[in-house]
């Protein structure tokens, strides 16, 4: 098993130098790495806000639970030198209920690489850090189009939706206003080179890992945050990587209010109703179901 540990500034250097021989995690709740780390596991280290730059092997691990302040103080007295933390750390952790002490073995610096993590967890357990948390990015063309083969780049000019390059009108405007089912929307979006590419592309590694875990509630939260109202950064609020919902949004034209306006005829200044959020969530859910059967 592999783990990603987010470290405060200076701690990685202390581990690599041998000064810090125990990596500790104290918490009030039973969260990773409690009962998720074993001897022989690998811990990759990333300083806050930076790339992964080092790793170590877990020599042995000690678990403590139902701690009291005096017991935390005794842990400091016994293991403090090897944990190598300052007074502020121990003051902050004095009321912890759980502790994990990982003995460091074979710490080494590695070629830096970036991981994609959307949560704020300071310690994450995965099968493989490089496979599960590294995004295999692809080149995304600007304004893709192949008008001769019916693949356009549509824009809304304030009155109608037309191809920016050949001027062809979007032929499904009335159909989309009626909010058709997933099959129809998917077929319609094939006429847009940009959307067709997102519908066809393979998910990145991180998105693949999240695919089985995404439920309807999570989809609606993402949609409500990104498209219920027009955002100041409209057109840039939906990321390109890390979650299968993002792929669905870009593919189905529900990633921003510009797309909702040009494809579904919904004005940018309108507030989406719960029924509309539910409709787009159904489209996204159908896309995710289709992707799930592909693996």
ZADO-1210 file (C-alpha; in nm, 4 decimals, padded with zeros to 6 digits):
<atoms>
<atom x="00.0000" y="00.0000" z="00.0000" code="UNK" pos="1"/>
<atom x="00.1134" y="00.3561" z="-00.0694" code="UNK" pos="2"/>
<atom x="00.0319" y="00.6781" z="00.1092" code="UNK" pos="3"/>
<atom x="00.0611" y="01.0506" z="00.0455" code="UNK" pos="4"/>
<atom x="00.1621" y="01.2637" z="00.3436" code="UNK" pos="5"/>
<atom x="00.1268" y="01.6412" z="00.3271" code="UNK" pos="6"/>
<atom x="00.4115" y="01.7908" z="00.5289" code="UNK" pos="7"/>
<atom x="00.4788" y="02.1311" z="00.6809" code="UNK" pos="8"/>
<atom x="00.7813" y="02.3227" z="00.5603" code="UNK" pos="9"/>
<atom x="01.1110" y="02.1798" z="00.6802" code="UNK" pos="10"/>
<atom x="00.9884" y="01.8351" z="00.7849" code="UNK" pos="11"/>
<atom x="01.0870" y="01.6577" z="00.4629" code="UNK" pos="12"/>
<atom x="01.4429" y="01.7878" z="00.4926" code="UNK" pos="13"/>
<atom x="01.4621" y="01.6660" z="00.8518" code="UNK" pos="14"/>
<atom x="01.3462" y="01.3191" z="00.7485" code="UNK" pos="15"/>
<atom x="01.5971" y="01.3019" z="00.4625" code="UNK" pos="16"/>
<atom x="01.8812" y="01.4117" z="00.6900" code="UNK" pos="17"/>
<atom x="01.7938" y="01.1482" z="00.9507" code="UNK" pos="18"/>
<atom x="01.7162" y="01.4047" z="01.2199" code="UNK" pos="19"/>
<atom x="01.3452" y="01.3158" z="01.2165" code="UNK" pos="20"/>
<atom x="01.3126" y="00.9388" z="01.2537" code="UNK" pos="21"/>
<atom x="00.9399" y="00.9149" z="01.3301" code="UNK" pos="22"/>
<atom x="00.6592" y="01.0662" z="01.1233" code="UNK" pos="23"/>
<atom x="00.3648" y="01.1210" z="01.3568" code="UNK" pos="24"/>
<atom x="-00.0015" y="01.1960" z="01.3027" code="UNK" pos="25"/>
<atom x="-00.2252" y="01.3052" z="01.5916" code="UNK" pos="26"/>
<atom x="-00.6001" y="01.3578" z="01.5567" code="UNK" pos="27"/>
<atom x="-00.9220" y="01.3917" z="01.7520" code="UNK" pos="28"/>
<atom x="-01.1023" y="01.1512" z="01.5204" code="UNK" pos="29"/>
<atom x="-01.0215" y="00.8090" z="01.3774" code="UNK" pos="30"/>
<atom x="-00.8961" y="00.9186" z="01.0363" code="UNK" pos="31"/>
<atom x="-00.6100" y="00.7987" z="00.8108" code="UNK" pos="32"/>
<atom x="-00.3398" y="00.7025" z="00.8741" code="UNK" pos="33"/>
<atom x="-00.4966" y="00.5411" z="01.1830" code="UNK" pos="34"/>
<atom x="-00.5169" y="00.1654" z="01.1159" code="UNK" pos="35"/>
<atom x="-00.4359" y="00.2135" z="00.7461" code="UNK" pos="36"/>
<atom x="-00.0535" y="00.1966" z="00.7560" code="UNK" pos="37"/>
<atom x="00.1577" y="-00.1157" z="00.7941" code="UNK" pos="38"/>
<atom x="00.5268" y="-00.1981" z="00.8068" code="UNK" pos="39"/>
<atom x="00.6646" y="-00.2146" z="00.4535" code="UNK" pos="40"/>
<atom x="00.4267" y="00.0485" z="00.3158" code="UNK" pos="41"/>
<atom x="00.5623" y="00.3459" z="00.1228" code="UNK" pos="42"/>
<atom x="00.4880" y="00.7041" z="00.2231" code="UNK" pos="43"/>
<atom x="00.5345" y="00.9755" z="-00.0406" code="UNK" pos="44"/>
<atom x="00.5939" y="01.3229" z="00.0988" code="UNK" pos="45"/>
<atom x="00.4689" y="01.6543" z="-00.0330" code="UNK" pos="46"/>
<atom x="00.5279" y="01.9930" z="00.1254" code="UNK" pos="47"/>
<atom x="00.2096" y="02.1995" z="00.1475" code="UNK" pos="48"/>
<atom x="00.1373" y="02.3635" z="-00.1876" code="UNK" pos="49"/>
<atom x="00.4275" y="02.1970" z="-00.3679" code="UNK" pos="50"/>
<atom x="00.5085" y="01.8746" z="-00.5511" code="UNK" pos="51"/>
<atom x="00.5888" y="01.5296" z="-00.4161" code="UNK" pos="52"/>
<atom x="00.9664" y="01.5293" z="-00.3647" code="UNK" pos="53"/>
<atom x="01.0573" y="01.2358" z="-00.1377" code="UNK" pos="54"/>
<atom x="00.9426" y="00.9057" z="00.0072" code="UNK" pos="55"/>
<atom x="01.0246" y="00.6614" z="00.2846" code="UNK" pos="56"/>
<atom x="00.9445" y="00.3055" z="00.3814" code="UNK" pos="57"/>
<atom x="00.7544" y="00.2384" z="00.7039" code="UNK" pos="58"/>
<atom x="00.9813" y="00.0315" z="00.9287" code="UNK" pos="59"/>
<atom x="00.7172" y="-00.0190" z="01.1972" code="UNK" pos="60"/>
<atom x="00.4059" y="00.1603" z="01.3139" code="UNK" pos="61"/>
<atom x="00.2548" y="00.2249" z="01.6554" code="UNK" pos="62"/>
<atom x="-00.1121" y="00.3082" z="01.7133" code="UNK" pos="63"/>
<atom x="-00.2555" y="00.4828" z="02.0189" code="UNK" pos="64"/>
<atom x="-00.6212" y="00.5557" z="02.0911" code="UNK" pos="65"/>
<atom x="-00.8422" y="00.7006" z="02.3667" code="UNK" pos="66"/>
<atom x="-00.5606" y="00.9348" z="02.4579" code="UNK" pos="67"/>
<atom x="-00.5750" y="01.1929" z="02.7358" code="UNK" pos="68"/>
<atom x="-00.3642" y="01.5057" z="02.7699" code="UNK" pos="69"/>
<atom x="-00.1279" y="01.3373" z="03.0211" code="UNK" pos="70"/>
<atom x="-00.0856" y="01.0439" z="02.7813" code="UNK" pos="71"/>
<atom x="-00.0020" y="01.2778" z="02.4921" code="UNK" pos="72"/>
<atom x="00.2527" y="01.4416" z="02.7200" code="UNK" pos="73"/>
<atom x="00.4059" y="01.1000" z="02.7903" code="UNK" pos="74"/>
<atom x="00.4268" y="01.0287" z="02.4176" code="UNK" pos="75"/>
<atom x="00.6145" y="01.3548" z="02.3774" code="UNK" pos="76"/>
<atom x="00.8519" y="01.2630" z="02.6587" code="UNK" pos="77"/>
<atom x="00.9234" y="00.9187" z="02.5113" code="UNK" pos="78"/>
<atom x="00.9209" y="00.9877" z="02.1357" code="UNK" pos="79"/>
<atom x="00.9595" y="01.3658" z="02.1093" code="UNK" pos="80"/>
<atom x="01.3234" y="01.3654" z="02.0051" code="UNK" pos="81"/>
<atom x="01.2588" y="01.1287" z="01.7146" code="UNK" pos="82"/>
<atom x="00.9366" y="01.3074" z="01.6121" code="UNK" pos="83"/>
<atom x="01.1358" y="01.6297" z="01.6025" code="UNK" pos="84"/>
<atom x="00.8430" y="01.8726" z="01.6451" code="UNK" pos="85"/>
<atom x="00.8377" y="02.2133" z="01.8156" code="UNK" pos="86"/>
<atom x="00.6423" y="02.3294" z="02.1201" code="UNK" pos="87"/>
<atom x="00.3654" y="02.4701" z="01.9035" code="UNK" pos="88"/>
<atom x="00.3019" y="02.1292" z="01.7529" code="UNK" pos="89"/>
<atom x="00.2638" y="01.9629" z="02.0929" code="UNK" pos="90"/>
<atom x="00.0389" y="02.2394" z="02.2219" code="UNK" pos="91"/>
<atom x="-00.1832" y="02.1980" z="01.9175" code="UNK" pos="92"/>
<atom x="-00.1998" y="01.8187" z="01.9569" code="UNK" pos="93"/>
<atom x="-00.2419" y="01.8080" z="02.3356" code="UNK" pos="94"/>
<atom x="-00.6100" y="01.7095" z="02.3191" code="UNK" pos="95"/>
<atom x="-00.5744" y="01.4464" z="02.0488" code="UNK" pos="96"/>
<atom x="-00.7578" y="01.1169" z="02.0924" code="UNK" pos="97"/>
<atom x="-00.5571" y="00.9171" z="01.8391" code="UNK" pos="98"/>
<atom x="-00.1922" y="00.8961" z="01.7379" code="UNK" pos="99"/>
<atom x="00.0040" y="00.7105" z="01.4727" code="UNK" pos="100"/>
<atom x="00.3827" y="00.6869" z="01.4911" code="UNK" pos="101"/>
<atom x="00.5544" y="00.5671" z="01.1734" code="UNK" pos="102"/>
<atom x="00.9205" y="00.4760" z="01.2013" code="UNK" pos="103"/>
<atom x="01.1101" y="00.5998" z="00.8967" code="UNK" pos="104"/>
<atom x="01.3255" y="00.3653" z="00.6896" code="UNK" pos="105"/>
<atom x="01.5256" y="00.4400" z="00.3736" code="UNK" pos="106"/>
<atom x="01.4129" y="00.7997" z="00.3136" code="UNK" pos="107"/>
<atom x="01.5099" y="00.9220" z="-00.0344" code="UNK" pos="108"/>
<atom x="01.4564" y="01.2256" z="-00.2515" code="UNK" pos="109"/>
<atom x="01.2821" y="01.1499" z="-00.5808" code="UNK" pos="110"/>
<atom x="01.2180" y="01.3288" z="-00.9068" code="UNK" pos="111"/>
<atom x="00.9377" y="01.5721" z="-00.8184" code="UNK" pos="112"/>
<atom x="00.5916" y="01.5068" z="-00.9549" code="UNK" pos="113"/>
<atom x="00.2542" y="01.6716" z="-00.9075" code="UNK" pos="114"/>
<atom x="-00.0497" y="01.4970" z="-00.7668" code="UNK" pos="115"/>
<atom x="-00.4123" y="01.5957" z="-00.8096" code="UNK" pos="116"/>
<atom x="-00.6050" y="01.5974" z="-00.4832" code="UNK" pos="117"/>
<atom x="-00.9349" y="01.7768" z="-00.4373" code="UNK" pos="118"/>
<atom x="-00.9862" y="01.7131" z="-00.0668" code="UNK" pos="119"/>
<atom x="-00.8004" y="01.8737" z="00.2228" code="UNK" pos="120"/>
<atom x="-00.6861" y="01.5524" z="00.3879" code="UNK" pos="121"/>
<atom x="-00.3273" y="01.5696" z="00.5112" code="UNK" pos="122"/>
<atom x="-00.2778" y="01.1961" z="00.4692" code="UNK" pos="123"/>
<atom x="-00.4217" y="00.9840" z="00.1897" code="UNK" pos="124"/>
<atom x="-00.4062" y="00.6079" z="00.1361" code="UNK" pos="125"/>
<atom x="-00.4232" y="00.4655" z="-00.2177" code="UNK" pos="126"/>
<atom x="-00.3095" y="00.1594" z="-00.4084" code="UNK" pos="127"/>
<atom x="-00.0556" y="00.3639" z="-00.6022" code="UNK" pos="128"/>
<atom x="00.0210" y="00.7334" z="-00.5588" code="UNK" pos="129"/>
<atom x="00.1477" y="00.7663" z="-00.9156" code="UNK" pos="130"/>
<atom x="-00.1462" y="00.5825" z="-01.0717" code="UNK" pos="131"/>
<atom x="-00.4298" y="00.7013" z="-00.8484" code="UNK" pos="132"/>
<atom x="-00.3289" y="01.0630" z="-00.7837" code="UNK" pos="133"/>
<atom x="-00.1357" y="01.1677" z="-01.0929" code="UNK" pos="134"/>
<atom x="-00.3417" y="01.3114" z="-01.3760" code="UNK" pos="135"/>
<atom x="-00.2479" y="01.1921" z="-01.7233" code="UNK" pos="136"/>
<atom x="-00.3186" y="01.5233" z="-01.8921" code="UNK" pos="137"/>
<atom x="-00.3970" y="01.5560" z="-02.2595" code="UNK" pos="138"/>
<atom x="-00.3584" y="01.8421" z="-02.5009" code="UNK" pos="139"/>
<atom x="-00.6802" y="02.0381" z="-02.5339" code="UNK" pos="140"/>
<atom x="-00.7147" y="02.2193" z="-02.8634" code="UNK" pos="141"/>
<atom x="-00.8485" y="02.5730" z="-02.8711" code="UNK" pos="142"/>
<atom x="-01.1660" y="02.6155" z="-03.0781" code="UNK" pos="143"/>
<atom x="-01.1553" y="02.2687" z="-03.2395" code="UNK" pos="144"/>
<atom x="-01.3609" y="02.2314" z="-03.5565" code="UNK" pos="145"/>
<atom x="-01.3910" y="02.0238" z="-03.8726" code="UNK" pos="146"/>
<atom x="-01.6797" y="02.1890" z="-04.0486" code="UNK" pos="147"/>
<atom x="-01.6542" y="01.9794" z="-04.3654" code="UNK" pos="148"/>
<atom x="-01.7274" y="01.6692" z="-04.1569" code="UNK" pos="149"/>
<atom x="-02.0055" y="01.8248" z="-03.9500" code="UNK" pos="150"/>
<atom x="-01.7958" y="01.9072" z="-03.6434" code="UNK" pos="151"/>
<atom x="-01.8413" y="02.2739" z="-03.5596" code="UNK" pos="152"/>
<atom x="-01.7357" y="02.5204" z="-03.2932" code="UNK" pos="153"/>
<atom x="-02.0557" y="02.6887" z="-03.1838" code="UNK" pos="154"/>
<atom x="-02.0880" y="03.0313" z="-03.0227" code="UNK" pos="155"/>
<atom x="-02.3888" y="03.2365" z="-02.9165" code="UNK" pos="156"/>
<atom x="-02.4037" y="03.5868" z="-03.0687" code="UNK" pos="157"/>
<atom x="-02.6834" y="03.7180" z="-02.8471" code="UNK" pos="158"/>
<atom x="-02.9588" y="03.5991" z="-03.0791" code="UNK" pos="159"/>
<atom x="-02.8657" y="03.2627" z="-03.2312" code="UNK" pos="160"/>
<atom x="-02.6073" y="02.9873" z="-03.1932" code="UNK" pos="161"/>
<atom x="-02.3819" y="02.9479" z="-03.4954" code="UNK" pos="162"/>
<atom x="-02.0453" y="02.7998" z="-03.5894" code="UNK" pos="163"/>
<atom x="-01.7724" y="03.0558" z="-03.5400" code="UNK" pos="164"/>
<atom x="-01.5900" y="02.9377" z="-03.8518" code="UNK" pos="165"/>
<atom x="-01.8469" y="02.8470" z="-04.1196" code="UNK" pos="166"/>
<atom x="-02.1528" y="03.0277" z="-03.9884" code="UNK" pos="167"/>
<atom x="-02.3748" y="02.7189" z="-03.9834" code="UNK" pos="168"/>
<atom x="-02.6671" y="02.7517" z="-03.7438" code="UNK" pos="169"/>
<atom x="-02.6964" y="02.5100" z="-03.4532" code="UNK" pos="170"/>
<atom x="-02.9768" y="02.2879" z="-03.5904" code="UNK" pos="171"/>
<atom x="-03.1047" y="02.1491" z="-03.2612" code="UNK" pos="172"/>
<atom x="-03.1969" y="02.4661" z="-03.0729" code="UNK" pos="173"/>
<atom x="-03.5663" y="02.3834" z="-03.0322" code="UNK" pos="174"/>
<atom x="-03.4915" y="02.0209" z="-02.9438" code="UNK" pos="175"/>
<atom x="-03.2522" y="02.1208" z="-02.6658" code="UNK" pos="176"/>
<atom x="-03.4931" y="02.3756" z="-02.5192" code="UNK" pos="177"/>
<atom x="-03.7293" y="02.0859" z="-02.4505" code="UNK" pos="178"/>
<atom x="-03.4584" y="01.9226" z="-02.2347" code="UNK" pos="179"/>
<atom x="-03.4402" y="01.5857" z="-02.4076" code="UNK" pos="180"/>
<atom x="-03.3043" y="01.2609" z="-02.2656" code="UNK" pos="181"/>
<atom x="-02.9391" y="01.1648" z="-02.2437" code="UNK" pos="182"/>
<atom x="-02.9312" y="00.9746" z="-02.5706" code="UNK" pos="183"/>
<atom x="-03.0643" y="01.2723" z="-02.7631" code="UNK" pos="184"/>
<atom x="-02.8331" y="01.5214" z="-02.5934" code="UNK" pos="185"/>
<atom x="-02.5325" y="01.3004" z="-02.6596" code="UNK" pos="186"/>
<atom x="-02.6286" y="01.2698" z="-03.0267" code="UNK" pos="187"/>
<atom x="-02.6777" y="01.6459" z="-03.0562" code="UNK" pos="188"/>
<atom x="-02.3416" y="01.7207" z="-02.8953" code="UNK" pos="189"/>
<atom x="-02.1646" y="01.5152" z="-03.1611" code="UNK" pos="190"/>
<atom x="-02.2128" y="01.8162" z="-03.3905" code="UNK" pos="191"/>
<atom x="-01.9848" y="02.0229" z="-03.1648" code="UNK" pos="192"/>
<atom x="-01.6182" y="01.9232" z="-03.2012" code="UNK" pos="193"/>
<atom x="-01.5360" y="02.0412" z="-02.8494" code="UNK" pos="194"/>
<atom x="-01.8171" y="01.8503" z="-02.6791" code="UNK" pos="195"/>
<atom x="-01.7740" y="01.5429" z="-02.8972" code="UNK" pos="196"/>
<atom x="-01.4097" y="01.5225" z="-02.7894" code="UNK" pos="197"/>
<atom x="-01.5039" y="01.5305" z="-02.4202" code="UNK" pos="198"/>
<atom x="-01.7687" y="01.2636" z="-02.4686" code="UNK" pos="199"/>
<atom x="-01.5178" y="01.0332" z="-02.6382" code="UNK" pos="200"/>
<atom x="-01.1960" y="01.0900" z="-02.4440" code="UNK" pos="201"/>
<atom x="-01.0695" y="00.8417" z="-02.1850" code="UNK" pos="202"/>
<atom x="-01.0929" y="00.9566" z="-01.8228" code="UNK" pos="203"/>
<atom x="-00.7714" y="01.0456" z="-01.6439" code="UNK" pos="204"/>
<atom x="-00.6460" y="00.8132" z="-01.3688" code="UNK" pos="205"/>
<atom x="-00.7836" y="01.0196" z="-01.0823" code="UNK" pos="206"/>
<atom x="-01.1265" y="01.0477" z="-01.2450" code="UNK" pos="207"/>
<atom x="-01.1310" y="00.6716" z="-01.3068" code="UNK" pos="208"/>
<atom x="-01.0678" y="00.6070" z="-00.9380" code="UNK" pos="209"/>
<atom x="-01.3520" y="00.8392" z="-00.8390" code="UNK" pos="210"/>
<atom x="-01.5986" y="00.7034" z="-01.0930" code="UNK" pos="211"/>
<atom x="-01.7449" y="00.4240" z="-00.8742" code="UNK" pos="212"/>
<atom x="-01.7792" y="00.6589" z="-00.5774" code="UNK" pos="213"/>
<atom x="-01.9734" y="00.9467" z="-00.7352" code="UNK" pos="214"/>
<atom x="-02.3422" y="00.9490" z="-00.6399" code="UNK" pos="215"/>
<atom x="-02.6378" y="01.1648" z="-00.7401" code="UNK" pos="216"/>
<atom x="-02.6022" y="01.3908" z="-00.4381" code="UNK" pos="217"/>
<atom x="-02.2387" y="01.4682" z="-00.5224" code="UNK" pos="218"/>
<atom x="-02.3326" y="01.5437" z="-00.8829" code="UNK" pos="219"/>
<atom x="-02.6024" y="01.7906" z="-00.7788" code="UNK" pos="220"/>
<atom x="-02.3666" y="01.9679" z="-00.5389" code="UNK" pos="221"/>
<atom x="-02.1098" y="02.0171" z="-00.8148" code="UNK" pos="222"/>
<atom x="-02.3733" y="02.1419" z="-01.0581" code="UNK" pos="223"/>
<atom x="-02.5324" y="02.3758" z="-00.8061" code="UNK" pos="224"/>
<atom x="-02.1932" y="02.5272" z="-00.7269" code="UNK" pos="225"/>
<atom x="-02.0811" y="02.5662" z="-01.0867" code="UNK" pos="226"/>
<atom x="-02.3927" y="02.6534" z="-01.2895" code="UNK" pos="227"/>
<atom x="-02.6936" y="02.7432" z="-01.0706" code="UNK" pos="228"/>
<atom x="-02.5994" y="03.1079" z="-01.1158" code="UNK" pos="229"/>
<atom x="-02.3523" y="03.2710" z="-01.3537" code="UNK" pos="230"/>
<atom x="-02.0098" y="03.2829" z="-01.1885" code="UNK" pos="231"/>
<atom x="-01.7672" y="03.5785" z="-01.2191" code="UNK" pos="232"/>
<atom x="-01.5242" y="03.3353" z="-01.3876" code="UNK" pos="233"/>
<atom x="-01.7907" y="03.1794" z="-01.6063" code="UNK" pos="234"/>
<atom x="-01.6336" y="02.9539" z="-01.8665" code="UNK" pos="235"/>
<atom x="-01.3461" y="02.8600" z="-01.6371" code="UNK" pos="236"/>
<atom x="-01.5192" y="02.7273" z="-01.3253" code="UNK" pos="237"/>
<atom x="-01.5253" y="02.3605" z="-01.4269" code="UNK" pos="238"/>
<atom x="-01.1814" y="02.1899" z="-01.4193" code="UNK" pos="239"/>
<atom x="-01.0578" y="01.9652" z="-01.6965" code="UNK" pos="240"/>
<atom x="-00.9216" y="01.6838" z="-01.4797" code="UNK" pos="241"/>
<atom x="-00.9682" y="01.4822" z="-01.1654" code="UNK" pos="242"/>
<atom x="-01.3413" y="01.4026" z="-01.1597" code="UNK" pos="243"/>
<atom x="-01.5641" y="01.2190" z="-01.4100" code="UNK" pos="244"/>
<atom x="-01.8400" y="01.4743" z="-01.3452" code="UNK" pos="245"/>
<atom x="-01.6226" y="01.7424" z="-01.5084" code="UNK" pos="246"/>
<atom x="-01.5887" y="01.5319" z="-01.8230" code="UNK" pos="247"/>
<atom x="-01.9656" y="01.4876" z="-01.8343" code="UNK" pos="248"/>
<atom x="-02.0242" y="01.8594" z="-01.7882" code="UNK" pos="249"/>
<atom x="-01.7927" y="01.9535" z="-02.0740" code="UNK" pos="250"/>
<atom x="-01.9268" y="01.6804" z="-02.2991" code="UNK" pos="251"/>
<atom x="-02.2945" y="01.7537" z="-02.2345" code="UNK" pos="252"/>
<atom x="-02.2689" y="02.1319" z="-02.2423" code="UNK" pos="253"/>
<atom x="-02.3490" y="02.1951" z="-01.8754" code="UNK" pos="254"/>
<atom x="-02.0068" y="02.3136" z="-01.7603" code="UNK" pos="255"/>
<atom x="-02.0822" y="02.6887" z="-01.7584" code="UNK" pos="256"/>
<atom x="-02.3592" y="02.9349" z="-01.8275" code="UNK" pos="257"/>
<atom x="-02.2209" y="03.0225" z="-02.1704" code="UNK" pos="258"/>
<atom x="-02.2777" y="02.6638" z="-02.2776" code="UNK" pos="259"/>
<atom x="-02.6218" y="02.6447" z="-02.1183" code="UNK" pos="260"/>
<atom x="-02.7196" y="02.9551" z="-02.3103" code="UNK" pos="261"/>
<atom x="-02.5884" y="02.8475" z="-02.6503" code="UNK" pos="262"/>
<atom x="-02.7037" y="02.4851" z="-02.6334" code="UNK" pos="263"/>
<atom x="-03.0088" y="02.4797" z="-02.4050" code="UNK" pos="264"/>
<atom x="-03.1367" y="02.8339" z="-02.4545" code="UNK" pos="265"/>
<atom x="-03.1147" y="02.9181" z="-02.0832" code="UNK" pos="266"/>
<atom x="-03.0247" y="03.2873" z="-02.0311" code="UNK" pos="267"/>
<atom x="-02.7032" y="03.3473" z="-01.8395" code="UNK" pos="268"/>
<atom x="-02.8752" y="03.5733" z="-01.5862" code="UNK" pos="269"/>
<atom x="-03.1431" y="03.3151" z="-01.4961" code="UNK" pos="270"/>
<atom x="-03.1141" y="03.1172" z="-01.1730" code="UNK" pos="271"/>
<atom x="-03.1481" y="02.7435" z="-01.2346" code="UNK" pos="272"/>
<atom x="-03.4366" y="02.5822" z="-01.0486" code="UNK" pos="273"/>
<atom x="-03.4013" y="02.2623" z="-00.8493" code="UNK" pos="274"/>
<atom x="-03.5840" y="02.0859" z="-01.1309" code="UNK" pos="275"/>
<atom x="-03.3253" y="02.2068" z="-01.3821" code="UNK" pos="276"/>
<atom x="-03.0375" y="02.0995" z="-01.1569" code="UNK" pos="277"/>
<atom x="-03.2081" y="01.7611" z="-01.1288" code="UNK" pos="278"/>
<atom x="-03.2361" y="01.7375" z="-01.5075" code="UNK" pos="279"/>
<atom x="-02.8679" y="01.8055" z="-01.5676" code="UNK" pos="280"/>
<atom x="-02.7764" y="01.5703" z="-01.2834" code="UNK" pos="281"/>
<atom x="-02.9704" y="01.2963" z="-01.4632" code="UNK" pos="282"/>
<atom x="-02.7703" y="01.3618" z="-01.7802" code="UNK" pos="283"/>
<atom x="-02.4421" y="01.3476" z="-01.5913" code="UNK" pos="284"/>
<atom x="-02.5465" y="01.0305" z="-01.4072" code="UNK" pos="285"/>
<atom x="-02.6283" y="00.8621" z="-01.7398" code="UNK" pos="286"/>
<atom x="-02.2843" y="00.9562" z="-01.8737" code="UNK" pos="287"/>
<atom x="-02.1145" y="00.8141" z="-01.5623" code="UNK" pos="288"/>
<atom x="-02.3137" y="00.4941" z="-01.5908" code="UNK" pos="289"/>
<atom x="-02.2063" y="00.4593" z="-01.9517" code="UNK" pos="290"/>
<atom x="-01.8406" y="00.5174" z="-01.8579" code="UNK" pos="291"/>
<atom x="-01.8654" y="00.2661" z="-01.5732" code="UNK" pos="292"/>
<atom x="-01.9653" y="-00.0139" z="-01.8096" code="UNK" pos="293"/>
<atom x="-01.6656" y="00.0643" z="-02.0323" code="UNK" pos="294"/>
<atom x="-01.4101" y="-00.0503" z="-01.7714" code="UNK" pos="295"/>
</atoms>
